[in-house]
Amino acid sequence: MPFYLYQLTYSKDAVKAMVASPSDREAAARKLIEALGGKLHHMFFAFGQSDVICLIEGPDDTFMMAGAAAVASTGTVSTSSTTKLMTSADAMAAMTLAGKVTGAYTPPHG
């Protein structure tokens, strides 16, 4: 199954609510991801642009979009991003394939 790096920044109202009444956000994320047929490998709170960084494994891109949309629909996220990840073996296979077709591409000339 594919892996995804999901990053989000909470809205100001969400941070206010979590400070006023802390709740286990990892348990909530795990419940959603598992309901969609995936697995939450890691969830970290972070300093910087993102408040939360998750490593998620799931069946396909539709799964990941559904999860991200479900979270965003709550209005508690101000920004989010999803990066589809590849294993080293998959990247090597892609590079091997690219090497076989490199001559099929003509770059633009100025």
Rosetta constraint file for C-alpha pairs under 8 A:
AtomPair CA 1 CA 57 HARMONIC 6.27 0.50
AtomPair CA 1 CA 58 HARMONIC 5.61 0.50
AtomPair CA 1 CA 59 HARMONIC 5.16 0.50
AtomPair CA 1 CA 60 HARMONIC 7.20 0.50
AtomPair CA 2 CA 57 HARMONIC 5.72 0.50
AtomPair CA 2 CA 58 HARMONIC 5.78 0.50
AtomPair CA 2 CA 59 HARMONIC 6.39 0.50
AtomPair CA 2 CA 60 HARMONIC 6.49 0.50
AtomPair CA 2 CA 84 HARMONIC 7.41 0.50
AtomPair CA 2 CA 85 HARMONIC 7.05 0.50
AtomPair CA 2 CA 86 HARMONIC 7.34 0.50
AtomPair CA 3 CA 55 HARMONIC 7.02 0.50
AtomPair CA 3 CA 56 HARMONIC 5.63 0.50
AtomPair CA 3 CA 57 HARMONIC 4.40 0.50
AtomPair CA 3 CA 58 HARMONIC 6.50 0.50
AtomPair CA 3 CA 84 HARMONIC 6.17 0.50
AtomPair CA 3 CA 85 HARMONIC 5.27 0.50
AtomPair CA 3 CA 86 HARMONIC 7.01 0.50
AtomPair CA 4 CA 54 HARMONIC 7.98 0.50
AtomPair CA 4 CA 55 HARMONIC 5.91 0.50
AtomPair CA 4 CA 56 HARMONIC 5.13 0.50
AtomPair CA 4 CA 57 HARMONIC 6.20 0.50
AtomPair CA 4 CA 58 HARMONIC 7.81 0.50
AtomPair CA 4 CA 64 HARMONIC 7.73 0.50
AtomPair CA 4 CA 82 HARMONIC 6.57 0.50
AtomPair CA 4 CA 83 HARMONIC 5.59 0.50
AtomPair CA 4 CA 84 HARMONIC 4.57 0.50
AtomPair CA 4 CA 85 HARMONIC 5.45 0.50
AtomPair CA 5 CA 53 HARMONIC 7.05 0.50
AtomPair CA 5 CA 54 HARMONIC 5.77 0.50
AtomPair CA 5 CA 55 HARMONIC 4.98 0.50
AtomPair CA 5 CA 56 HARMONIC 6.44 0.50
AtomPair CA 5 CA 82 HARMONIC 5.66 0.50
AtomPair CA 5 CA 83 HARMONIC 5.01 0.50
AtomPair CA 5 CA 84 HARMONIC 6.40 0.50
AtomPair CA 5 CA 85 HARMONIC 6.91 0.50
AtomPair CA 6 CA 53 HARMONIC 5.81 0.50
AtomPair CA 6 CA 54 HARMONIC 5.10 0.50
AtomPair CA 6 CA 55 HARMONIC 6.55 0.50
AtomPair CA 6 CA 56 HARMONIC 7.33 0.50
AtomPair CA 6 CA 80 HARMONIC 7.27 0.50
AtomPair CA 6 CA 81 HARMONIC 5.85 0.50
AtomPair CA 6 CA 82 HARMONIC 4.56 0.50
AtomPair CA 6 CA 83 HARMONIC 6.50 0.50
AtomPair CA 7 CA 50 HARMONIC 6.00 0.50
AtomPair CA 7 CA 51 HARMONIC 7.55 0.50
AtomPair CA 7 CA 52 HARMONIC 5.66 0.50
AtomPair CA 7 CA 53 HARMONIC 4.53 0.50
AtomPair CA 7 CA 54 HARMONIC 6.36 0.50
AtomPair CA 7 CA 80 HARMONIC 5.41 0.50
AtomPair CA 7 CA 81 HARMONIC 5.29 0.50
AtomPair CA 7 CA 82 HARMONIC 6.45 0.50
AtomPair CA 8 CA 50 HARMONIC 5.36 0.50
AtomPair CA 8 CA 51 HARMONIC 5.97 0.50
AtomPair CA 8 CA 52 HARMONIC 5.40 0.50
AtomPair CA 8 CA 53 HARMONIC 6.73 0.50
AtomPair CA 8 CA 77 HARMONIC 6.63 0.50
AtomPair CA 8 CA 78 HARMONIC 7.60 0.50
AtomPair CA 8 CA 79 HARMONIC 5.65 0.50
AtomPair CA 8 CA 80 HARMONIC 4.09 0.50
AtomPair CA 8 CA 81 HARMONIC 6.51 0.50
AtomPair CA 9 CA 49 HARMONIC 7.16 0.50
AtomPair CA 9 CA 50 HARMONIC 4.89 0.50
AtomPair CA 9 CA 51 HARMONIC 4.82 0.50
AtomPair CA 9 CA 52 HARMONIC 6.61 0.50
AtomPair CA 9 CA 77 HARMONIC 5.75 0.50
AtomPair CA 9 CA 78 HARMONIC 5.65 0.50
AtomPair CA 9 CA 79 HARMONIC 5.21 0.50
AtomPair CA 9 CA 80 HARMONIC 6.23 0.50
AtomPair CA 10 CA 14 HARMONIC 5.88 0.50
AtomPair CA 10 CA 15 HARMONIC 6.34 0.50
AtomPair CA 10 CA 51 HARMONIC 6.53 0.50
AtomPair CA 10 CA 76 HARMONIC 5.75 0.50
AtomPair CA 10 CA 77 HARMONIC 4.35 0.50
AtomPair CA 10 CA 78 HARMONIC 5.46 0.50
AtomPair CA 10 CA 79 HARMONIC 7.23 0.50
AtomPair CA 11 CA 15 HARMONIC 6.45 0.50
AtomPair CA 11 CA 75 HARMONIC 7.64 0.50
AtomPair CA 11 CA 76 HARMONIC 5.22 0.50
AtomPair CA 11 CA 77 HARMONIC 5.04 0.50
AtomPair CA 11 CA 78 HARMONIC 4.74 0.50
AtomPair CA 12 CA 16 HARMONIC 6.17 0.50
AtomPair CA 13 CA 17 HARMONIC 6.15 0.50
AtomPair CA 13 CA 76 HARMONIC 7.05 0.50
AtomPair CA 14 CA 18 HARMONIC 6.16 0.50
AtomPair CA 14 CA 76 HARMONIC 5.19 0.50
AtomPair CA 14 CA 77 HARMONIC 7.56 0.50
AtomPair CA 15 CA 19 HARMONIC 6.14 0.50
AtomPair CA 16 CA 20 HARMONIC 6.16 0.50
AtomPair CA 17 CA 21 HARMONIC 5.93 0.50
AtomPair CA 17 CA 22 HARMONIC 7.56 0.50
AtomPair CA 18 CA 22 HARMONIC 4.59 0.50
AtomPair CA 18 CA 23 HARMONIC 6.55 0.50
AtomPair CA 24 CA 28 HARMONIC 6.64 0.50
AtomPair CA 25 CA 29 HARMONIC 6.09 0.50
AtomPair CA 26 CA 30 HARMONIC 5.98 0.50
AtomPair CA 26 CA 43 HARMONIC 6.42 0.50
AtomPair CA 27 CA 31 HARMONIC 6.16 0.50
AtomPair CA 28 CA 32 HARMONIC 6.49 0.50
AtomPair CA 29 CA 33 HARMONIC 6.15 0.50
AtomPair CA 29 CA 40 HARMONIC 7.65 0.50
AtomPair CA 30 CA 34 HARMONIC 5.95 0.50
AtomPair CA 30 CA 39 HARMONIC 7.18 0.50
AtomPair CA 30 CA 40 HARMONIC 5.71 0.50
AtomPair CA 31 CA 35 HARMONIC 6.06 0.50
AtomPair CA 32 CA 36 HARMONIC 6.42 0.50
AtomPair CA 32 CA 67 HARMONIC 7.05 0.50
AtomPair CA 33 CA 37 HARMONIC 6.47 0.50
AtomPair CA 33 CA 38 HARMONIC 5.15 0.50
AtomPair CA 33 CA 39 HARMONIC 6.04 0.50
AtomPair CA 33 CA 40 HARMONIC 6.54 0.50
AtomPair CA 33 CA 67 HARMONIC 6.74 0.50
AtomPair CA 34 CA 38 HARMONIC 4.94 0.50
AtomPair CA 34 CA 39 HARMONIC 5.81 0.50
AtomPair CA 34 CA 40 HARMONIC 7.70 0.50
AtomPair CA 36 CA 63 HARMONIC 6.35 0.50
AtomPair CA 36 CA 67 HARMONIC 7.34 0.50
AtomPair CA 37 CA 58 HARMONIC 6.57 0.50
AtomPair CA 37 CA 59 HARMONIC 7.04 0.50
AtomPair CA 37 CA 63 HARMONIC 7.68 0.50
AtomPair CA 38 CA 56 HARMONIC 7.19 0.50
AtomPair CA 38 CA 57 HARMONIC 5.58 0.50
AtomPair CA 38 CA 58 HARMONIC 4.15 0.50
AtomPair CA 38 CA 59 HARMONIC 6.59 0.50
AtomPair CA 38 CA 63 HARMONIC 7.76 0.50
AtomPair CA 39 CA 56 HARMONIC 5.81 0.50
AtomPair CA 39 CA 57 HARMONIC 5.11 0.50
AtomPair CA 39 CA 58 HARMONIC 6.30 0.50
AtomPair CA 40 CA 54 HARMONIC 7.27 0.50
AtomPair CA 40 CA 55 HARMONIC 6.28 0.50
AtomPair CA 40 CA 56 HARMONIC 4.66 0.50
AtomPair CA 40 CA 57 HARMONIC 6.43 0.50
AtomPair CA 41 CA 54 HARMONIC 7.54 0.50
AtomPair CA 41 CA 55 HARMONIC 5.46 0.50
AtomPair CA 41 CA 56 HARMONIC 5.69 0.50
AtomPair CA 41 CA 57 HARMONIC 7.14 0.50
AtomPair CA 42 CA 54 HARMONIC 5.51 0.50
AtomPair CA 42 CA 55 HARMONIC 5.12 0.50
AtomPair CA 42 CA 56 HARMONIC 7.21 0.50
AtomPair CA 43 CA 52 HARMONIC 6.93 0.50
AtomPair CA 43 CA 53 HARMONIC 5.78 0.50
AtomPair CA 43 CA 54 HARMONIC 4.34 0.50
AtomPair CA 43 CA 55 HARMONIC 6.53 0.50
AtomPair CA 44 CA 52 HARMONIC 5.57 0.50
AtomPair CA 44 CA 53 HARMONIC 5.19 0.50
AtomPair CA 44 CA 54 HARMONIC 6.30 0.50
AtomPair CA 45 CA 51 HARMONIC 5.52 0.50
AtomPair CA 45 CA 52 HARMONIC 4.44 0.50
AtomPair CA 45 CA 53 HARMONIC 6.40 0.50
AtomPair CA 46 CA 50 HARMONIC 6.36 0.50
AtomPair CA 46 CA 51 HARMONIC 5.07 0.50
AtomPair CA 46 CA 52 HARMONIC 5.67 0.50
AtomPair CA 46 CA 53 HARMONIC 6.96 0.50
AtomPair CA 47 CA 51 HARMONIC 6.41 0.50
AtomPair CA 58 CA 63 HARMONIC 6.51 0.50
AtomPair CA 58 CA 64 HARMONIC 6.98 0.50
AtomPair CA 59 CA 63 HARMONIC 6.44 0.50
AtomPair CA 60 CA 64 HARMONIC 6.75 0.50
AtomPair CA 61 CA 65 HARMONIC 6.11 0.50
AtomPair CA 62 CA 66 HARMONIC 6.03 0.50
AtomPair CA 63 CA 67 HARMONIC 6.33 0.50
AtomPair CA 64 CA 68 HARMONIC 6.16 0.50
AtomPair CA 65 CA 69 HARMONIC 5.92 0.50
AtomPair CA 66 CA 70 HARMONIC 6.04 0.50
AtomPair CA 67 CA 71 HARMONIC 6.31 0.50
AtomPair CA 68 CA 72 HARMONIC 6.08 0.50
AtomPair CA 69 CA 73 HARMONIC 5.88 0.50
AtomPair CA 70 CA 74 HARMONIC 7.01 0.50
AtomPair CA 71 CA 75 HARMONIC 7.79 0.50
AtomPair CA 71 CA 76 HARMONIC 7.67 0.50
AtomPair CA 71 CA 77 HARMONIC 7.38 0.50
AtomPair CA 72 CA 76 HARMONIC 6.80 0.50
AtomPair CA 72 CA 77 HARMONIC 5.74 0.50
AtomPair CA 86 CA 90 HARMONIC 5.94 0.50
AtomPair CA 86 CA 91 HARMONIC 6.27 0.50
AtomPair CA 87 CA 91 HARMONIC 6.27 0.50
AtomPair CA 88 CA 92 HARMONIC 6.09 0.50
AtomPair CA 89 CA 93 HARMONIC 6.26 0.50
AtomPair CA 90 CA 94 HARMONIC 6.23 0.50
AtomPair CA 91 CA 95 HARMONIC 6.16 0.50
AtomPair CA 92 CA 96 HARMONIC 6.09 0.50
AtomPair CA 93 CA 97 HARMONIC 6.21 0.50
AtomPair CA 94 CA 98 HARMONIC 6.07 0.50
AtomPair CA 95 CA 99 HARMONIC 6.12 0.50
AtomPair CA 96 CA 100 HARMONIC 6.55 0.50
AtomPair CA 97 CA 101 HARMONIC 6.64 0.50
AtomPair CA 98 CA 102 HARMONIC 5.78 0.50
AtomPair CA 101 CA 105 HARMONIC 7.51 0.50
